[in-house]
Amino acid sequence: MSGQRDGPTTPGASEPGWDPPLAGIRSALEVDHQLIARTVAGDAAAFATLYDRHARAVYGLLLRMVGDRPIAEDLVQETFMRVWQHAPTFDPERGNPLPWMLGIAHHLGLNEHRRRRLCPVVATAPTDDLVDPRLARLPSDEPDPAEVAERRQRRTSVTTALATLPDVQRAVLELYAVGHTQGEIATTLNAPLGTVKTRMRRGLLRLRDVLRDEGVEP
């Protein structure tokens, strides 16, 4: 299939989901590959199951990237719409569907960062005659603007640095960042625990080097 496809109904909203046959299914990876294959065939129930399996990981990644729940939720929907549209381009010989989906989400998160830089939100300051002088003397609960800007810049730097990592290393770090244990990551990616630990160590070392080259201390 090629080109744009009409979107399915909202994943998980009305579809009963697709239960893969147990016979011959040896791993979560094989289930994901079957779900992708059924999605390519236009099976909305299989797509809804794919969504249910991985929406949490995608949301966790996007929330960490953009720091805004409503925006992260919108980007999750956009991610899975792109999964639906571009499922025919997924090559099962090249790896696991989850890192591929996380890569789509990561790209959308980067686009959101670029959009914010181009269209910053300008807050309207209250006029002096509307502020109670007694309140003006109270310490502010608002974070220091410079500190907020520094945290935002650091988040952007980390996000950009992650994009330079090989897919297998980035997938491990992104799953770990959203709360998965190394054992859970090994199961999700269908990789030996030792391999996951090696990818995490190498990814962290490379991430540290990239950030230091940009003048950011990890």
LOLOTOR-746714 format. One line per field, with one value per residue: x, y, z of N, C-alpha, C in turn. Coordinates in steps of 0.02 Angstrom, whole numbers, m for minus. Each point is the difference from the previous one (the first is absolute). Layout:
% residues N
n_east <- X_...
n_north <- Y_...
n_up <- Z_...
ca_east <- X_...
ca_north <- Y_...
ca_up <- Z_...
c_east <- X_...
c_north <- Y_...
c_up <- Z_...
% end
This chain:
% residues 218
n_east <- 42_m23_29_m43_m15_m64_m9_18_m47_m15_66_m26_m28_m2_62_m21_44_61_m21_67_0_m9_m27_62_m32_64_m17_9_62_m13_m28_50_41_m37_2_64_10_m38_38_52_m32_4_28_m55_m26_39_m17_m64_13_28_m51_m43_39_m1_m63_4_38_m42_m53_30_19_m59_m27_49_m16_m67_m4_m46_m44_m38_57_25_m60_1_62_m26_m56_40_35_m55_m21_60_m5_m63_19_52_m47_m23_27_m31_65_m34_36_m22_m49_m6_m66_15_64_m29_m48_47_28_m60_m11_62_m13_m60_32_47_m49_m26_61_6_m62_18_57_m36_m43_44_m24_m30_19_m61_42_m19_m46_39_m49_15_60_m21_18_m47_m33_14_m11_m48_36_25_m55_3_19_64_m15_55_m25_m60_29_38_m54_m34_53_5_m67_3_52_m32_m56_36_32_m59_m17_58_m35_32_m44_43_49_m26_m21_57_35_m38_3_65_1_m43_49_21_m2_63_m28_m40_55_34_m53_m7_66_m19_36_57_m6_49_m36_m55_34_25_m60_m24_50_0_m66_5_50_m33_m55_38_32_m59_m27_54_m4_m63_44_m34_2_8
n_north <- m60_55_58_50_m24_m14_44_m44_m33_44_m15_m59_46_m29_m12_m62_16_m17_m61_5_m47_m42_m41_m19_31_15_59_51_m11_m65_12_43_m47_m44_39_12_m66_m10_46_m26_m55_52_m44_37_m61_m24_53_m9_m65_17_41_m46_m36_52_18_m39_m43_6_m3_m49_m23_10_m24_m45_m6_3_m42_m22_m17_55_34_m32_9_62_3_m30_37_53_m24_m18_61_20_m35_19_63_m8_m37_12_54_m29_m7_m56_1_63_m34_27_m12_m16_m16_m32_m21_m17_m23_m23_m25_m24_m17_m22_m29_m18_m19_m26_m23_m18_m26_m22_m18_m22_m30_35_m26_57_m2_16_50_m8_46_52_32_m60_17_m39_60_m23_m19_59_8_m44_m51_m1_m37_48_m50_6_52_22_m23_26_55_m4_m17_49_41_m21_4_59_15_m25_29_54_m7_m14_50_12_m31_m58_m23_m52_45_39_m56_m27_55_3_m66_2_53_m41_m30_m24_m58_m17_m36_52_39_m46_m5_66_4_m51_29_m34_m14_m43_m13_m1_m33_m37_m5_m12_m40_m29_m5_m15_m41_m22_m7_m24_m36_m15_m9_m32_m30_m1_m17_m59_12_m65
n_up <- 0_m27_16_6_60_m10_50_46_33_49_4_10_m40_m60_m18_m10_m48_m13_8_0_m47_51_m46_12_51_m11_m23_42_m20_3_59_16_m24_33_54_m13_m11_54_30_m30_22_44_42_10_10_m48_m36_21_m13_m58_m6_20_m40_m42_7_54_m34_m52_41_34_m59_m28_56_1_m64_4_53_m43_48_m8_m4_54_28_m23_22_54_m5_m7_52_30_m15_16_56_5_m14_43_27_m62_27_52_11_6_m56_10_29_60_m3_64_m11_m49_42_44_m55_m18_62_m1_m62_20_51_m44_m41_55_15_m63_4_60_m30_m52_43_35_56_m11_63_17_14_63_m10_16_m34_m27_22_49_25_42_m55_m23_67_m17_25_m60_m16_m45_m41_14_m38_29_58_m14_m22_55_38_m31_5_63_8_m32_38_53_m18_m15_58_27_m40_29_47_m5_m44_1_1_m48_m29_18_m17_m55_m5_13_m42_m28_33_m58_32_13_49_14_m5_33_40_8_3_40_48_0_64_m12_m54_38_47_m49_m30_62_17_m59_5_65_m15_m53_37_49_m47_m28_61_17_m59_23_48_m3_65_m11
ca_east <- m42_39_m39_m36_m57_m49_13_m48_m32_47_23_m23_m62_m58_20_7_70_17_36_38_m3_57_42_56_23_50_26_m36_23_m38_m68_3_8_m65_m46_19_m22_m72_m14_12_m57_m58_m37_m3_2_71_32_m20_39_68_m4_m6_62_59_m16_29_71_4_m20_53_55_m21_m8_67_29_m35_m17_m68_m42_m45_38_25_m57_m13_55_m10_m48_33_48_m33_m27_56_11_m52_12_65_14_28_72_40_37_9_68_46_m5_m60_m47_m3_48_m24_m53_31_35_m51_m18_58_1_m54_21_49_m37_m34_51_15_m58_0_52_m22_m61_m3_m60_15_m48_m20_13_m54_17_14_m59_m41_37_m2_69_19_19_64_56_6_45_m35_4_19_71_40_m1_65_5_m45_32_58_m26_m27_56_32_m43_8_66_m1_m42_39_55_m29_m12_63_17_m30_m68_m5_19_m50_m61_12_1_m66_m43_24_m17_m71_m15_7_61_40_m32_m59_25_23_m60_m33_40_18_74_29_11_69_1_m32_47_55_m25_m12_65_30_m42_12_67_m2_m41_42_50_m34_m21_60_23_m43_7_m51_23_m52
ca_north <- 60_61_61_12_m43_28_m20_m44_30_13_m63_m19_31_m40_m64_m50_m23_m61_m49_m43_m71_m19_m48_27_65_m15_60_62_28_m31_28_66_m7_m21_58_46_m30_7_71_12_m27_41_m27_52_m32_m15_64_20_m39_29_62_m17_m29_44_71_25_14_57_58_16_32_66_44_20_45_64_25_27_m59_3_m4_m69_m43_14_m29_m72_m13_13_m54_m62_11_m10_m72_m27_21_m21_m70_m38_14_m33_m59_m45_m26_50_7_m2_55_52_54_36_45_51_46_46_45_43_50_48_39_49_51_42_45_50_44_45_51_47_35_0_26_61_10_69_19_41_70_15_21_m58_m41_22_12_m48_m62_11_m9_m70_m37_m31_m72_m15_m15_53_m6_m23_m71_m34_2_m45_m68_m12_m8_m64_m53_1_m27_m73_m27_3_m48_m68_m13_m20_m68_m54_m15_m50_32_50_m33_m22_58_31_m42_6_67_4_m40_m72_m30_m33_m63_14_21_m61_m35_40_1_m69_m2_m25_52_24_44_62_36_25_56_57_29_33_58_52_28_41_58_45_32_48_57_38_37_59_43_m16_m52_m49
ca_up <- 0_m2_5_62_11_46_69_32_57_54_28_67_19_m17_m26_54_5_m38_41_m45_18_42_m34_m38_25_49_34_m11_m64_m54_3_m30_m72_m28_4_m54_m63_m5_m10_m71_m36_14_57_52_66_14_13_67_47_m2_38_71_24_0_8_62_m11_m44_39_48_m37_m23_58_22_m50_m7_66_1_m8_m58_m63_m6_m20_m71_m39_m1_m53_m64_m10_m21_m67_m47_0_m44_m69_m27_18_m56_m10_52_m24_57_1_29_73_40_m13_52_m14_m60_22_42_m45_m26_55_12_m54_14_58_m24_m37_49_27_m52_m5_58_m9_m52_21_73_32_38_54_11_70_28_10_70_37_16_48_69_23_52_m34_m35_46_18_m44_m55_m7_m68_m8_m29_m73_m25_16_m46_m66_1_m2_m67_m46_15_m27_m72_m15_9_m53_m61_7_m7_m71_m32_20_m41_20_53_63_18_23_69_44_3_41_69_24_16_58_m8_26_m52_m16_m41_m65_m35_m23_m51_m61_m17_m2_63_51_m8_m58_21_44_m41_m39_44_20_m58_m16_50_m11_m61_16_41_m42_m44_40_20_m59_m7_59_49_46_12
c_east <- 44_m46_m35_m60_m49_12_m53_m38_51_21_m27_m68_m61_18_8_71_9_41_38_m5_62_47_54_24_48_22_m45_21_m39_m72_m1_6_m65_m49_15_m24_m75_m20_11_m59_m64_m41_2_3_72_37_m17_39_72_2_m2_65_55_m15_32_73_9_m18_55_58_m19_m9_67_30_m32_m22_m70_m47_m48_37_26_m56_m16_53_m3_m49_32_50_m35_m37_55_19_m50_15_62_18_28_75_43_31_13_71_49_m10_m71_m47_2_52_m20_m54_28_39_m48_m19_56_4_m53_17_50_m35_m36_49_15_m58_m1_53_m22_m61_m5_m64_20_m54_m15_9_m58_23_5_m63_m47_33_m5_71_22_21_68_59_11_49_m40_10_22_75_36_2_66_8_m44_31_58_m23_m26_55_36_m40_7_68_1_m40_39_56_m25_m9_63_19_m27_m69_m4_19_m52_m63_8_m3_m68_m48_20_m22_m73_m20_6_66_38_m31_m61_20_21_m60_m33_36_21_75_25_14_71_7_m30_47_57_m23_m12_66_32_m40_12_69_1_m41_40_50_m31_m18_61_28_m41_3_m52_27_m57_m20
c_north <- 62_59_4_m47_36_m26_m47_38_9_m65_m11_27_m44_m69_m50_m23_m66_m45_m46_m72_m19_m48_34_67_m13_61_60_31_m30_25_68_m4_m21_59_50_m27_6_73_19_m23_38_m23_50_m30_m16_65_25_m38_25_64_m15_m26_53_75_29_18_62_64_21_36_71_48_23_51_69_30_29_m58_4_m5_m70_m46_10_m33_m76_m19_9_m56_m62_9_m11_m74_m33_14_m32_m71_m40_11_m34_m64_m46_m29_46_9_m3_57_56_54_41_50_55_50_50_52_50_56_53_44_54_56_48_50_56_50_50_54_52_41_m1_30_59_10_74_17_42_72_16_18_m58_m45_31_9_m50_m66_7_m10_m73_m35_m37_m75_m20_m15_58_m8_m26_m75_m41_m4_m49_m73_m17_m11_m66_m57_m3_m30_m76_m33_m2_m51_m72_m18_m23_m72_m51_m18_m47_30_51_m32_m23_59_32_m41_5_67_5_m53_m76_m24_m32_m67_10_21_m61_m38_37_m2_m69_m8_m29_58_28_49_68_41_30_60_62_33_38_63_57_33_45_63_51_37_53_63_42_39_63_45_m12_m56_m48_m2
c_up <- 0_5_67_4_45_69_26_53_55_32_70_18_m14_m25_58_9_m36_43_m47_21_39_m35_m41_24_57_40_m14_m67_m58_m1_m34_m76_m32_0_m55_m67_m9_m10_m73_m42_14_58_58_69_19_16_70_53_3_41_75_29_11_10_62_m9_m44_37_49_m33_m18_58_25_m48_2_67_6_m15_m60_m67_m11_m23_m74_m44_m1_m56_m69_m16_m28_m67_m52_m3_m47_m74_m30_20_m59_m11_53_m28_59_5_36_75_27_m17_52_m11_m62_20_45_m42_m32_53_14_m52_12_59_m19_m39_47_31_m51_m6_57_m7_m50_22_76_26_43_53_8_74_26_8_74_39_18_52_69_25_53_m31_m34_45_20_m46_m53_0_m70_m4_m33_m76_m29_11_m47_m70_m3_m4_m69_m50_10_m29_m76_m21_6_m56_m66_2_m9_m74_m36_16_m49_28_60_67_22_27_72_48_7_42_74_30_20_52_m7_31_m58_m20_m44_m70_m41_m27_m58_m67_m24_m7_66_48_m7_m58_17_43_m41_m41_43_19_m58_m19_47_m10_m62_12_39_m44_m45_38_21_m60_m11_60_54_44_14_73
% end
